[in-house]
Amino acid sequence: MKRESAKMSVEELADVDNHQLISYTQHWIGQSIVMRNNGSPAERQNLLGQLRAGILKCIDLGVLNEVLEKFPAHIQDKVKLDYNYKG
């Protein structure tokens, strides 16, 4: 007999989605720091596209500060300046 799995509430799903978004965006920031101008143009373009989308979504959801708290102040300041973020 197949057991029915527990369903997550809308709030729980939002928390999981936000956690994944925060984790992925932190990962992309870290990758961009390490990659700098190395890698192929396609790799850089792909990473920067993911990073931009992640940061814009984090700004939209109000979680960018959570993303940035992991990084030193100069990285936080650069991201905020690049995206004109005042929060």
Secondary structure, 3 states (H helix, E strand, C coil): CCCCCCCCCHHHHHHHHHHHHHHHHHHHHHHHHHHCCCCCHHHHHHHHHHHHHHHHHHHHHCCHHHHHCCCCHHHHHHHHHHCCCCC
